[in-house]
Amino acid sequence: MDKRSRVTVWRSRLTYATLIQILVVFELVLSAMLLSVSYLTGNLYFKGVGIGLLISWVTSALAYFVVKQAKAGAS
């Protein structure tokens, strides 16, 4: 099996809902890392980016659950 077909198999198993969940968790982890770095270094830039990602995480998590509820109600 060559590399191209392995990537295609991996992508075919990845659903839209799983991708959204992965991205939401990634935003949370990245914001926690940046906030930790800002705390350790005292850098305000990292703190601002970390807070921005935290706001983004809350927004996307809420949107995920609202859409999930709407789809459950529609079926």
N, CA, C and O atoms as a CHARMM CRD file, in Angstrom:
* protein
*
  300
    1    1 MET  N      0.84100  -1.17200   0.00000 PROA 1      0.00000
    2    1 MET  CA     0.00000   0.00000   0.00000 PROA 1      0.00000
    3    1 MET  C      0.89200   1.24300   0.00000 PROA 1      0.00000
    4    1 MET  O      1.73400   1.40000   0.88500 PROA 1      0.00000
    5    2 ASP  N      0.71800   2.10500  -0.96400 PROA 2      0.00000
    6    2 ASP  CA     1.55500   3.29500  -1.01900 PROA 2      0.00000
    7    2 ASP  C      1.00800   4.39300  -0.10000 PROA 2      0.00000
    8    2 ASP  O     -0.07000   4.25900   0.47900 PROA 2      0.00000
    9    3 LYS  N      1.76400   5.45800   0.01700 PROA 3      0.00000
   10    3 LYS  CA     1.43400   6.53200   0.95400 PROA 3      0.00000
   11    3 LYS  C      0.12200   7.22500   0.58600 PROA 3      0.00000
   12    3 LYS  O     -0.66100   7.57700   1.46900 PROA 3      0.00000
   13    4 ARG  N     -0.11700   7.41600  -0.67600 PROA 4      0.00000
   14    4 ARG  CA    -1.31700   8.11100  -1.11200 PROA 4      0.00000
   15    4 ARG  C     -2.57800   7.35300  -0.71900 PROA 4      0.00000
   16    4 ARG  O     -3.54800   7.96800  -0.27500 PROA 4      0.00000
   17    5 SER  N     -2.58700   6.05800  -0.87100 PROA 5      0.00000
   18    5 SER  CA    -3.78600   5.29900  -0.54200 PROA 5      0.00000
   19    5 SER  C     -4.02200   5.23300   0.97100 PROA 5      0.00000
   20    5 SER  O     -5.17000   5.16400   1.41200 PROA 5      0.00000
   21    6 ARG  N     -2.93700   5.25500   1.78000 PROA 6      0.00000
   22    6 ARG  CA    -3.10600   5.28600   3.23600 PROA 6      0.00000
   23    6 ARG  C     -3.76400   6.58700   3.67600 PROA 6      0.00000
   24    6 ARG  O     -4.61700   6.58000   4.56300 PROA 6      0.00000
   25    7 VAL  N     -3.37800   7.69500   3.06800 PROA 7      0.00000
   26    7 VAL  CA    -3.99300   8.97900   3.39700 PROA 7      0.00000
   27    7 VAL  C     -5.45800   8.97500   2.99500 PROA 7      0.00000
   28    7 VAL  O     -6.30000   9.48600   3.73300 PROA 7      0.00000
   29    8 THR  N     -5.77300   8.41500   1.85300 PROA 8      0.00000
   30    8 THR  CA    -7.15300   8.34500   1.39800 PROA 8      0.00000
   31    8 THR  C     -7.99600   7.50000   2.33900 PROA 8      0.00000
   32    8 THR  O     -9.13300   7.86600   2.63500 PROA 8      0.00000
   33    9 VAL  N     -7.47300   6.38700   2.81400 PROA 9      0.00000
   34    9 VAL  CA    -8.20400   5.54100   3.75700 PROA 9      0.00000
   35    9 VAL  C     -8.43300   6.29100   5.06000 PROA 9      0.00000
   36    9 VAL  O     -9.52600   6.22400   5.62100 PROA 9      0.00000
   37   10 TRP  N     -7.42300   7.00500   5.55400 PROA 10     0.00000
   38   10 TRP  CA    -7.55200   7.76700   6.78600 PROA 10     0.00000
   39   10 TRP  C     -8.62200   8.84300   6.64800 PROA 10     0.00000
   40   10 TRP  O     -9.44100   9.03300   7.54800 PROA 10     0.00000
   41   11 ARG  N     -8.61100   9.54500   5.51800 PROA 11     0.00000
   42   11 ARG  CA    -9.60200  10.60100   5.29400 PROA 11     0.00000
   43   11 ARG  C    -11.00700  10.03800   5.16100 PROA 11     0.00000
   44   11 ARG  O    -11.96700  10.66800   5.60500 PROA 11     0.00000
   45   12 SER  N    -11.14200   8.89000   4.57100 PROA 12     0.00000
   46   12 SER  CA   -12.47200   8.33700   4.37500 PROA 12     0.00000
   47   12 SER  C    -13.10900   7.93100   5.70100 PROA 12     0.00000
   48   12 SER  O    -14.33500   7.91300   5.81000 PROA 12     0.00000
   49   13 ARG  N    -12.29500   7.60300   6.71500 PROA 13     0.00000
   50   13 ARG  CA   -12.83100   7.25200   8.02200 PROA 13     0.00000
   51   13 ARG  C    -13.14800   8.47600   8.87600 PROA 13     0.00000
   52   13 ARG  O    -13.84500   8.35500   9.88300 PROA 13     0.00000
   53   14 LEU  N    -12.65700   9.63700   8.49900 PROA 14     0.00000
   54   14 LEU  CA   -12.85100  10.85900   9.26900 PROA 14     0.00000
   55   14 LEU  C    -14.18200  11.49600   8.88200 PROA 14     0.00000
   56   14 LEU  O    -14.36600  11.91200   7.73800 PROA 14     0.00000
   57   15 THR  N    -15.10500  11.57000   9.83000 PROA 15     0.00000
   58   15 THR  CA   -16.39900  12.17800   9.55100 PROA 15     0.00000
   59   15 THR  C    -16.35400  13.66000   9.89000 PROA 15     0.00000
   60   15 THR  O    -15.42300  14.13600  10.54000 PROA 15     0.00000
   61   16 TYR  N    -17.35700  14.36700   9.44700 PROA 16     0.00000
   62   16 TYR  CA   -17.43600  15.80400   9.69800 PROA 16     0.00000
   63   16 TYR  C    -17.53600  16.08500  11.19700 PROA 16     0.00000
   64   16 TYR  O    -16.87100  16.99000  11.70100 PROA 16     0.00000
   65   17 ALA  N    -18.35600  15.32200  11.90600 PROA 17     0.00000
   66   17 ALA  CA   -18.52400  15.53100  13.34700 PROA 17     0.00000
   67   17 ALA  C    -17.21700  15.27500  14.09800 PROA 17     0.00000
   68   17 ALA  O    -16.87800  16.01300  15.02400 PROA 17     0.00000
   69   18 THR  N    -16.49300  14.24400  13.70600 PROA 18     0.00000
   70   18 THR  CA   -15.22000  13.93700  14.35500 PROA 18     0.00000
   71   18 THR  C    -14.21400  15.05000  14.09700 PROA 18     0.00000
   72   18 THR  O    -13.46600  15.42100  15.00200 PROA 18     0.00000
   73   19 LEU  N    -14.17900  15.58200  12.89800 PROA 19     0.00000
   74   19 LEU  CA   -13.27100  16.67000  12.57500 PROA 19     0.00000
   75   19 LEU  C    -13.57200  17.90300  13.42200 PROA 19     0.00000
   76   19 LEU  O    -12.65200  18.54800  13.92400 PROA 19     0.00000
   77   20 ILE  N    -14.83900  18.23200  13.58300 PROA 20     0.00000
   78   20 ILE  CA   -15.22500  19.38600  14.39700 PROA 20     0.00000
   79   20 ILE  C    -14.81000  19.16700  15.84700 PROA 20     0.00000
   80   20 ILE  O    -14.30400  20.08600  16.49100 PROA 20     0.00000
   81   21 GLN  N    -15.01900  17.96500  16.36400 PROA 21     0.00000
   82   21 GLN  CA   -14.61600  17.66200  17.74500 PROA 21     0.00000
   83   21 GLN  C    -13.10400  17.79600  17.91900 PROA 21     0.00000
   84   21 GLN  O    -12.63900  18.34800  18.91600 PROA 21     0.00000
   85   22 ILE  N    -12.35400  17.30300  16.97000 PROA 22     0.00000
   86   22 ILE  CA   -10.89400  17.39600  17.03500 PROA 22     0.00000
   87   22 ILE  C    -10.44800  18.85000  17.02900 PROA 22     0.00000
   88   22 ILE  O     -9.55600  19.22400  17.79000 PROA 22     0.00000
   89   23 LEU  N    -11.04900  19.66900  16.18800 PROA 23     0.00000
   90   23 LEU  CA   -10.66900  21.08100  16.11100 PROA 23     0.00000
   91   23 LEU  C    -11.03400  21.84600  17.38000 PROA 23     0.00000
   92   23 LEU  O    -10.28800  22.72700  17.80500 PROA 23     0.00000
   93   24 VAL  N    -12.17300  21.51900  17.98600 PROA 24     0.00000
   94   24 VAL  CA   -12.57300  22.17200  19.23600 PROA 24     0.00000
   95   24 VAL  C    -11.58900  21.83100  20.34700 PROA 24     0.00000
   96   24 VAL  O    -11.17800  22.71100  21.10400 PROA 24     0.00000
   97   25 VAL  N    -11.21000  20.57000  20.45100 PROA 25     0.00000
   98   25 VAL  CA   -10.24100  20.15900  21.47200 PROA 25     0.00000
   99   25 VAL  C     -8.87700  20.78400  21.18900 PROA 25     0.00000
  100   25 VAL  O     -8.17400  21.18300  22.11700 PROA 25     0.00000
  101   26 PHE  N     -8.50100  20.87100  19.91600 PROA 26     0.00000
  102   26 PHE  CA    -7.22500  21.47800  19.55300 PROA 26     0.00000
  103   26 PHE  C     -7.16800  22.94600  19.97000 PROA 26     0.00000
  104   26 PHE  O     -6.13600  23.41200  20.45200 PROA 26     0.00000
  105   27 GLU  N     -8.27200  23.68100  19.78700 PROA 27     0.00000
  106   27 GLU  CA    -8.31800  25.08000  20.21700 PROA 27     0.00000
  107   27 GLU  C     -8.13100  25.18800  21.72600 PROA 27     0.00000
  108   27 GLU  O     -7.42700  26.08000  22.19900 PROA 27     0.00000
  109   28 LEU  N     -8.75100  24.29400  22.48200 PROA 28     0.00000
  110   28 LEU  CA    -8.63000  24.31800  23.93400 PROA 28     0.00000
  111   28 LEU  C     -7.18800  24.03900  24.36300 PROA 28     0.00000
  112   28 LEU  O     -6.64500  24.74400  25.21400 PROA 28     0.00000
  113   29 VAL  N     -6.58000  23.03100  23.78400 PROA 29     0.00000
  114   29 VAL  CA    -5.21100  22.66700  24.14400 PROA 29     0.00000
  115   29 VAL  C     -4.24100  23.78600  23.75800 PROA 29     0.00000
  116   29 VAL  O     -3.35700  24.13800  24.53800 PROA 29     0.00000
  117   30 LEU  N     -4.40400  24.33600  22.57700 PROA 30     0.00000
  118   30 LEU  CA    -3.51200  25.40900  22.12800 PROA 30     0.00000
  119   30 LEU  C     -3.65000  26.65100  22.99700 PROA 30     0.00000
  120   30 LEU  O     -2.65100  27.29700  23.31100 PROA 30     0.00000
  121   31 SER  N     -4.87200  26.99400  23.38800 PROA 31     0.00000
  122   31 SER  CA    -5.04900  28.16600  24.24800 PROA 31     0.00000
  123   31 SER  C     -4.43200  27.92200  25.62500 PROA 31     0.00000
  124   31 SER  O     -3.83000  28.82900  26.20000 PROA 31     0.00000
  125   32 ALA  N     -4.57700  26.71100  26.15700 PROA 32     0.00000
  126   32 ALA  CA    -3.97200  26.39700  27.45600 PROA 32     0.00000
  127   32 ALA  C     -2.44500  26.48700  27.37000 PROA 32     0.00000
  128   32 ALA  O     -1.79500  26.98400  28.29100 PROA 32     0.00000
  129   33 MET  N     -1.88200  26.00600  26.27000 PROA 33     0.00000
  130   33 MET  CA    -0.42300  26.07900  26.09900 PROA 33     0.00000
  131   33 MET  C      0.04900  27.53100  26.02300 PROA 33     0.00000
  132   33 MET  O      1.03200  27.90100  26.66600 PROA 33     0.00000
  133   34 LEU  N     -0.64200  28.34300  25.24500 PROA 34     0.00000
  134   34 LEU  CA    -0.22700  29.73900  25.09700 PROA 34     0.00000
  135   34 LEU  C     -0.40300  30.51700  26.39600 PROA 34     0.00000
  136   34 LEU  O      0.42400  31.36900  26.72000 PROA 34     0.00000
  137   35 LEU  N     -1.46400  30.23900  27.14200 PROA 35     0.00000
  138   35 LEU  CA    -1.64400  30.91000  28.42500 PROA 35     0.00000
  139   35 LEU  C     -0.56800  30.48300  29.42300 PROA 35     0.00000
  140   35 LEU  O     -0.10600  31.29300  30.22700 PROA 35     0.00000
  141   36 SER  N     -0.17500  29.22100  29.36900 PROA 36     0.00000
  142   36 SER  CA     0.90600  28.74400  30.24300 PROA 36     0.00000
  143   36 SER  C      2.22300  29.41100  29.88800 PROA 36     0.00000
  144   36 SER  O      2.96700  29.83400  30.77200 PROA 36     0.00000
  145   37 VAL  N      2.51400  29.50600  28.59200 PROA 37     0.00000
  146   37 VAL  CA     3.74600  30.16100  28.14900 PROA 37     0.00000
  147   37 VAL  C      3.73700  31.63000  28.56600 PROA 37     0.00000
  148   37 VAL  O      4.76000  32.16100  29.00000 PROA 37     0.00000
  149   38 SER  N      2.58900  32.28300  28.43600 PROA 38     0.00000
  150   38 SER  CA     2.52200  33.69900  28.82700 PROA 38     0.00000
  151   38 SER  C      2.71500  33.86500  30.32600 PROA 38     0.00000
  152   38 SER  O      3.30500  34.85000  30.76900 PROA 38     0.00000
  153   39 TYR  N      2.23100  32.92600  31.09900 PROA 39     0.00000
  154   39 TYR  CA     2.42300  32.98600  32.54400 PROA 39     0.00000
  155   39 TYR  C      3.89700  32.79400  32.90700 PROA 39     0.00000
  156   39 TYR  O      4.42500  33.48000  33.78200 PROA 39     0.00000
  157   40 LEU  N      4.54800  31.85800  32.22700 PROA 40     0.00000
  158   40 LEU  CA     5.95600  31.57900  32.52900 PROA 40     0.00000
  159   40 LEU  C      6.89200  32.68300  32.06100 PROA 40     0.00000
  160   40 LEU  O      7.87000  32.99800  32.73900 PROA 40     0.00000
  161   41 THR  N      6.59700  33.27200  30.90500 PROA 41     0.00000
  162   41 THR  CA     7.49900  34.28000  30.34300 PROA 41     0.00000
  163   41 THR  C      7.06700  35.71000  30.64600 PROA 41     0.00000
  164   41 THR  O      7.87700  36.63100  30.54200 PROA 41     0.00000
  165   42 GLY  N      5.82400  35.90900  31.01300 PROA 42     0.00000
  166   42 GLY  CA     5.32000  37.25800  31.24400 PROA 42     0.00000
  167   42 GLY  C      5.05700  38.02300  29.96100 PROA 42     0.00000
  168   42 GLY  O      4.95000  39.24900  29.98500 PROA 42     0.00000
  169   43 ASN  N      4.95200  37.32500  28.84300 PROA 43     0.00000
  170   43 ASN  CA     4.75400  37.94000  27.54100 PROA 43     0.00000
  171   43 ASN  C      3.26500  38.22500  27.32700 PROA 43     0.00000
  172   43 ASN  O      2.44800  37.30500  27.34500 PROA 43     0.00000
  173   44 LEU  N      2.91700  39.48600  27.12700 PROA 44     0.00000
  174   44 LEU  CA     1.51800  39.85900  26.93800 PROA 44     0.00000
  175   44 LEU  C      0.96800  39.39800  25.58800 PROA 44     0.00000
  176   44 LEU  O     -0.23400  39.16400  25.46200 PROA 44     0.00000
  177   45 TYR  N      1.82400  39.26600  24.58900 PROA 45     0.00000
  178   45 TYR  CA     1.37400  38.81800  23.27400 PROA 45     0.00000
  179   45 TYR  C      0.79400  37.40400  23.36400 PROA 45     0.00000
  180   45 TYR  O     -0.29100  37.14100  22.84500 PROA 45     0.00000
  181   46 PHE  N      1.52000  36.49300  24.02500 PROA 46     0.00000
  182   46 PHE  CA     1.03200  35.12600  24.17200 PROA 46     0.00000
  183   46 PHE  C     -0.25100  35.09000  24.99800 PROA 46     0.00000
  184   46 PHE  O     -1.14200  34.28000  24.74100 PROA 46     0.00000
  185   47 LYS  N     -0.33700  35.96200  25.97800 PROA 47     0.00000
  186   47 LYS  CA    -1.54400  36.02400  26.80300 PROA 47     0.00000
  187   47 LYS  C     -2.74700  36.45200  25.95600 PROA 47     0.00000
  188   47 LYS  O     -3.83000  35.87900  26.06900 PROA 47     0.00000
  189   48 GLY  N     -2.54900  37.45400  25.11700 PROA 48     0.00000
  190   48 GLY  CA    -3.63100  37.92500  24.25500 PROA 48     0.00000
  191   48 GLY  C     -4.08200  36.87300  23.25900 PROA 48     0.00000
  192   48 GLY  O     -5.27900  36.68800  23.04000 PROA 48     0.00000
  193   49 VAL  N     -3.12200  36.18600  22.65700 PROA 49     0.00000
  194   49 VAL  CA    -3.46600  35.13700  21.69500 PROA 49     0.00000
  195   49 VAL  C     -4.15000  33.97300  22.41800 PROA 49     0.00000
  196   49 VAL  O     -5.09900  33.39100  21.89400 PROA 49     0.00000
  197   50 GLY  N     -3.67300  33.63500  23.60900 PROA 50     0.00000
  198   50 GLY  CA    -4.28900  32.55700  24.38800 PROA 50     0.00000
  199   50 GLY  C     -5.71800  32.88100  24.77400 PROA 50     0.00000
  200   50 GLY  O     -6.58900  32.01400  24.70200 PROA 50     0.00000
  201   51 ILE  N     -5.97600  34.11800  25.18300 PROA 51     0.00000
  202   51 ILE  CA    -7.33200  34.53200  25.54100 PROA 51     0.00000
  203   51 ILE  C     -8.21400  34.54900  24.29600 PROA 51     0.00000
  204   51 ILE  O     -9.37500  34.14600  24.35800 PROA 51     0.00000
  205   52 GLY  N     -7.68300  35.00500  23.18100 PROA 52     0.00000
  206   52 GLY  CA    -8.44500  34.98200  21.93300 PROA 52     0.00000
  207   52 GLY  C     -8.82300  33.57200  21.52800 PROA 52     0.00000
  208   52 GLY  O     -9.94700  33.32900  21.08800 PROA 52     0.00000
  209   53 LEU  N     -7.89300  32.64000  21.67200 PROA 53     0.00000
  210   53 LEU  CA    -8.20200  31.24500  21.36000 PROA 53     0.00000
  211   53 LEU  C     -9.18500  30.65200  22.34800 PROA 53     0.00000
  212   53 LEU  O     -9.99700  29.80300  21.97900 PROA 53     0.00000
  213   54 LEU  N     -9.12600  31.08400  23.59200 PROA 54     0.00000
  214   54 LEU  CA   -10.08300  30.60900  24.59000 PROA 54     0.00000
  215   54 LEU  C    -11.49300  31.08300  24.24200 PROA 54     0.00000
  216   54 LEU  O    -12.45100  30.31900  24.35500 PROA 54     0.00000
  217   55 ILE  N    -11.62000  32.33100  23.82300 PROA 55     0.00000
  218   55 ILE  CA   -12.91800  32.85200  23.38000 PROA 55     0.00000
  219   55 ILE  C    -13.39600  32.08700  22.15400 PROA 55     0.00000
  220   55 ILE  O    -14.57400  31.74400  22.05000 PROA 55     0.00000
  221   56 SER  N    -12.49700  31.82300  21.24200 PROA 56     0.00000
  222   56 SER  CA   -12.82500  31.05000  20.04100 PROA 56     0.00000
  223   56 SER  C    -13.27400  29.64500  20.40900 PROA 56     0.00000
  224   56 SER  O    -14.20900  29.11200  19.81000 PROA 56     0.00000
  225   57 TRP  N    -12.60800  29.03900  21.39700 PROA 57     0.00000
  226   57 TRP  CA   -12.97300  27.68800  21.83300 PROA 57     0.00000
  227   57 TRP  C    -14.38000  27.67100  22.40600 PROA 57     0.00000
  228   57 TRP  O    -15.17300  26.79400  22.06600 PROA 57     0.00000
  229   58 VAL  N    -14.70000  28.62200  23.26700 PROA 58     0.00000
  230   58 VAL  CA   -16.03400  28.67400  23.87000 PROA 58     0.00000
  231   58 VAL  C    -17.09600  28.84500  22.78900 PROA 58     0.00000
  232   58 VAL  O    -18.13500  28.18500  22.82000 PROA 58     0.00000
  233   59 THR  N    -16.83400  29.72300  21.84500 PROA 59     0.00000
  234   59 THR  CA   -17.78600  29.96600  20.76400 PROA 59     0.00000
  235   59 THR  C    -18.00100  28.71800  19.91200 PROA 59     0.00000
  236   59 THR  O    -19.13900  28.36800  19.59900 PROA 59     0.00000
  237   60 SER  N    -16.92300  28.05100  19.53900 PROA 60     0.00000
  238   60 SER  CA   -17.06300  26.86700  18.68700 PROA 60     0.00000
  239   60 SER  C    -17.67200  25.69200  19.45400 PROA 60     0.00000
  240   60 SER  O    -18.41400  24.90200  18.87000 PROA 60     0.00000
  241   61 ALA  N    -17.37600  25.56100  20.74200 PROA 61     0.00000
  242   61 ALA  CA   -17.98800  24.49100  21.53400 PROA 61     0.00000
  243   61 ALA  C    -19.48900  24.71000  21.66700 PROA 61     0.00000
  244   61 ALA  O    -20.27300  23.77000  21.53800 PROA 61     0.00000
  245   62 LEU  N    -19.88800  25.95000  21.92500 PROA 62     0.00000
  246   62 LEU  CA   -21.32300  26.24800  21.99900 PROA 62     0.00000
  247   62 LEU  C    -22.00700  25.99600  20.66000 PROA 62     0.00000
  248   62 LEU  O    -23.09200  25.41700  20.61300 PROA 62     0.00000
  249   63 ALA  N    -21.38000  26.42400  19.58600 PROA 63     0.00000
  250   63 ALA  CA   -21.95800  26.20700  18.26100 PROA 63     0.00000
  251   63 ALA  C    -22.08800  24.71700  17.95800 PROA 63     0.00000
  252   63 ALA  O    -23.08500  24.28400  17.37900 PROA 63     0.00000
  253   64 TYR  N    -21.08700  23.93500  18.34600 PROA 64     0.00000
  254   64 TYR  CA   -21.14200  22.49200  18.11500 PROA 64     0.00000
  255   64 TYR  C    -22.34000  21.87100  18.82700 PROA 64     0.00000
  256   64 TYR  O    -23.08000  21.08200  18.24100 PROA 64     0.00000
  257   65 PHE  N    -22.52400  22.23400  20.09600 PROA 65     0.00000
  258   65 PHE  CA   -23.63300  21.64400  20.85100 PROA 65     0.00000
  259   65 PHE  C    -24.99700  22.14000  20.37100 PROA 65     0.00000
  260   65 PHE  O    -25.96700  21.38200  20.39400 PROA 65     0.00000
  261   66 VAL  N    -25.08700  23.39100  19.93800 PROA 66     0.00000
  262   66 VAL  CA   -26.35800  23.90600  19.41100 PROA 66     0.00000
  263   66 VAL  C    -26.72100  23.18900  18.12100 PROA 66     0.00000
  264   66 VAL  O    -27.87200  22.79800  17.93100 PROA 66     0.00000
  265   67 VAL  N    -25.75500  23.01500  17.24100 PROA 67     0.00000
  266   67 VAL  CA   -26.01500  22.30900  15.97900 PROA 67     0.00000
  267   67 VAL  C    -26.34800  20.84800  16.24000 PROA 67     0.00000
  268   67 VAL  O    -27.21600  20.27900  15.57800 PROA 67     0.00000
  269   68 LYS  N    -25.67200  20.24600  17.18700 PROA 68     0.00000
  270   68 LYS  CA   -25.94400  18.84900  17.53800 PROA 68     0.00000
  271   68 LYS  C    -27.37100  18.70700  18.07300 PROA 68     0.00000
  272   68 LYS  O    -28.07600  17.76400  17.71400 PROA 68     0.00000
  273   69 GLN  N    -27.79600  19.63600  18.92600 PROA 69     0.00000
  274   69 GLN  CA   -29.16500  19.61700  19.46400 PROA 69     0.00000
  275   69 GLN  C    -30.18800  19.82600  18.34400 PROA 69     0.00000
  276   69 GLN  O    -31.22200  19.15900  18.31300 PROA 69     0.00000
  277   70 ALA  N    -29.89700  20.75100  17.42600 PROA 70     0.00000
  278   70 ALA  CA   -30.81000  21.02600  16.32800 PROA 70     0.00000
  279   70 ALA  C    -30.96100  19.81700  15.41800 PROA 70     0.00000
  280   70 ALA  O    -32.06500  19.52100  14.96000 PROA 70     0.00000
  281   71 LYS  N    -29.86100  19.11400  15.15100 PROA 71     0.00000
  282   71 LYS  CA   -29.94400  17.93100  14.30900 PROA 71     0.00000
  283   71 LYS  C    -30.68600  16.80700  15.01600 PROA 71     0.00000
  284   71 LYS  O    -31.42000  16.05100  14.38100 PROA 71     0.00000
  285   72 ALA  N    -30.49900  16.69200  16.33200 PROA 72     0.00000
  286   72 ALA  CA   -31.20700  15.65200  17.09300 PROA 72     0.00000
  287   72 ALA  C    -32.70300  15.93400  17.12400 PROA 72     0.00000
  288   72 ALA  O    -33.51400  15.00900  17.06900 PROA 72     0.00000
  289   73 GLY  N    -33.06600  17.20000  17.21200 PROA 73     0.00000
  290   73 GLY  CA   -34.47300  17.58000  17.23000 PROA 73     0.00000
  291   73 GLY  C    -35.13400  17.42100  15.87400 PROA 73     0.00000
  292   73 GLY  O    -36.33500  17.16300  15.79800 PROA 73     0.00000
  293   74 ALA  N    -34.36900  17.57200  14.80200 PROA 74     0.00000
  294   74 ALA  CA   -34.92300  17.50000  13.45900 PROA 74     0.00000
  295   74 ALA  C    -35.19100  16.05600  13.04200 PROA 74     0.00000
  296   74 ALA  O    -36.03000  15.81100  12.17600 PROA 74     0.00000
  297   75 SER  N    -34.48300  15.09100  13.65100 PROA 75     0.00000
  298   75 SER  CA   -34.69400  13.71400  13.21500 PROA 75     0.00000
  299   75 SER  C    -35.72300  12.98200  14.02700 PROA 75     0.00000
  300   75 SER  O    -35.99700  11.81100  13.76600 PROA 75     0.00000
